[in-house]
Amino acid sequence: MKSYTDLEQSKKLAKILPPESADMKYPYFGDGQYGETARFGEPIEFSGGKGIPCWSLSALIELMGECRMERTPLDQTGEFTHSFIDNYFNIRTYEEYDIVDAAVEMILKLKEKDLI
């Protein structure tokens, strides 16, 4: 299970969210190269502003506000589906297996509707 956004998700979110809402970053090493593992608690400025913001699950949940999470077993394998639901605006995400992926999808949907 992932605990923070992957590099591609981080790049998408960096285009729509303020960098200060991130609590992690992918460090920039130069020549277009970024670290494969995000670092926690180190501001983007430490990489000359070229690092890519990264969001932990906790930071994503904080950005979603009043959304609630549902976790439903798929079958006897022990795998789950994860959904985030915003009852006020009837928005729902659905992701098999990964809660961070479901959270990213909810952030993208909320932003699309100009709710964050």
N, C-alpha and C positions, 0 to 999 in steps of 0.2 A: 504494500500500500504506500502510495506517495504521500508525503507530508507537505510538499510545496509545489508550485508550478514548475513545469519543465521549461526549457529554454524557449521553445516555440510559443507556448502559452504566455510566457513572460513578455515576449516581444509583442504579442497581440494586445495584452493588457496595458503595456507601457504606452501604447498609442492612445488609450482612452482614459487611463487613470492617472492621477497625480503621483509622481515618483515617491513623494513622502508618505503615501499610503502603504508602500511596500515595507516589509520588515527584513528583507533579505536582498541579495543581489548576486548576479553572475558577474564575476570580476572580468575586466578586460585586460588581456595580456599583450595587446599590440598586434599589428598586422591582421586585423579582423578576427582574432582568436579570442574566444571566451572560455572561462573555466567550465568544466562539465558538472561541477558541484557548486550549488549556491552557498553563499556564506551568510550567516545570520549576524545581525547587529552591526554591520559595517556600512556606513553611509556610501551612497553612490559617488560622492565627491572624492573618495579615496582612490578611485581609478580615473581621476581626471574628468569625471562626469560621463565616461564612456561605458561604464558598467551597465548592465541591464537589470532594472528592478525585478525582484522576485517576491512573490507573496506566499506566505505560509497559509495553511488551512485556516488558522486562527484569524489572520488578517483578512482573508476572503470572507469569512463568516461575519466579521465586524462590518465590512463594506455592504453586505447584503441587508442589514437592518432587521426587519421583522419577518424574514423568511424562516420557515421551519424545515427540518430535515427528516426524511423518512428513510429507513433502512429495512429492506425486505429480503428474506432468504430466497435465493433462486431455486435451490433444490438441496439434495443431501450432500452436495460437494462442499458446502460451507461458504460458497460465494454469495455475495449480496448485490442487490441493485441499490443505488443511492439516488434519491430525489430531493430537490429543494423546491419548496412551494411557497409562493407569495399569494395568500388568499385574497388580499385586497385587489390585486390586479389580474388574478386568475392566470398567473405565470407558473409554469412547472418545467423542471428539467428532469431528465432521466438518463442515468449512466449505469451500465453494468460495471461492476467491480470497483471503480475508483471514485471516492468522494471528492477529491480535488478536481477531477474532470467535471463532475456535476456542478461544483461550486463555480468553476470558470465559466461554464455554459450559462449559469444563472446570472453572473455578473454581465456577460455579453448581452443577454436578453434584457436585463434591466437597463443597461446603457442604450440599447437600441430603441427602447421605449422612453428614453430620456428621464428615467426614474432615479438614476444616480449620476 
